[in-house]
Structure formats: C-alpha cells, structure tokens
C-alpha cells in the first residue's frame, strides 16, 4: 500500500478511533460533530482504494444502504477519485 494522503489519514483515524471505542459510526459522528454521510462515504472510498478499514459497528440499515449505493457508484467511475468529498482538518 502506498502512503496515505492527509485526507485519507484524517478519515481513517476517525474510523479507527470509533472502532477502538466500540462505537457505532452514527454515535461516533454525533459525538465528534462529524457529518455521518461523509464518514460513511469515506469508509467506502477507503475500502475501494484498498485501504484496510476496521469493521463498522451497529449502523442502522439506512446508513448501510447509503454506503452500498456510494460504493457501487465509486466502482463505476471511469476516473480515479482524487478530490475529497469533505475535508475538515484537525487543527
């Protein structure tokens, strides 16, 4: 695997933190004031890019459906996605 971009590292860090605390992503996103849709989208984007991500815990079915739809969309793109959907750097 190649080095992570700062955006990939930002979102992967959140996914790892949620997993280590055994929190569902919707709970974690609310606690951290993150957009749940962006967190789910980045989880799927990282998977498509071949970055190992921790398993998600207890997401509601509608969130899983969104993640599946987005993953399918990403797989069907003819170009590599290089721009972040949402970037909120930690300062």
C-alpha positions in Angstrom: 0.0 0.0 0.0 1.2 3.5 -0.8 1.4 6.3 1.8 -1.9 7.8 2.8 -2.9 11.3 1.8 -3.7 13.7 4.7 -7.4 13.3 3.8 -7.3 9.5 3.9 -5.4 9.6 7.2 -7.9 12.0 8.7 -10.9 9.8 7.9 -9.1 6.5 8.6 -8.1 7.9 12.0 -11.8 8.6 12.8 -12.8 5.1 11.7 -10.0 3.6 13.9 -11.0 5.7 16.8 -14.6 4.8 16.6 -13.7 1.1 16.3 -11.3 1.2 19.2 -14.0 2.7 21.4 -16.5 0.2 20.0 -18.9 2.9 19.0 -21.4 2.7 16.1 -20.4 5.2 13.4 -23.6 7.2 13.8 -22.9 7.6 17.6 -19.3 8.5 16.9 -20.1 11.0 14.2 -22.6 12.8 16.5 -20.1 12.8 19.4 -17.3 14.2 17.2 -19.6 16.6 15.3 -18.8 14.9 12.1 -21.2 14.5 9.1 -22.3 10.9 9.2 -22.7 10.7 5.4 -19.2 11.9 4.9 -17.8 9.4 7.4 -19.7 6.6 5.7 -18.7 7.7 2.2 -15.0 7.9 3.3 -15.2 4.4 4.8 -16.4 3.0 1.5 -14.0 5.2 -0.5 -11.0 3.8 1.5 -12.3 0.2 1.0 -12.5 0.8 -2.8 -9.0 2.3 -2.7 -7.7 -0.8 -1.0 -7.0 0.8 2.4 -7.8 -1.7 5.3 -10.5 -0.2 7.5 -11.9 -1.6 10.8 -15.3 -3.2 10.7 -18.3 -0.9 11.4 -20.5 -1.5 14.4 -24.2 -1.4 14.6 -25.1 1.0 11.8 -28.8 1.5 11.1 -30.0 -0.2 7.8 -30.5 3.1 6.0 -26.9 4.0 6.6 -25.7 0.7 5.3 -27.9 1.2 2.2 -26.3 4.6 1.6 -22.8 3.2 1.9 -23.6 0.3 -0.5 -25.0 2.7 -3.1 -22.0 5.0 -2.8 -19.6 2.1 -3.1 -21.3 0.9 -6.2 -21.1 4.4 -7.7 -17.4 4.7 -6.9 -16.6 1.3 -8.5 -18.3 2.5 -11.7 -16.4 5.7 -12.1 -14.1 5.8 -15.1 -11.5 8.0 -13.4 -9.7 7.8 -10.1 -11.4 10.0 -7.4 -8.7 12.3 -6.1 -10.7 15.2 -4.6 -12.1 14.7 -1.1 -15.9 14.8 -0.6 -15.5 16.6 2.6 -12.3 17.7 4.4 -12.2 19.0 7.9 -8.6 19.1 9.0 -7.9 18.8 12.7 -6.0 21.8 13.9 
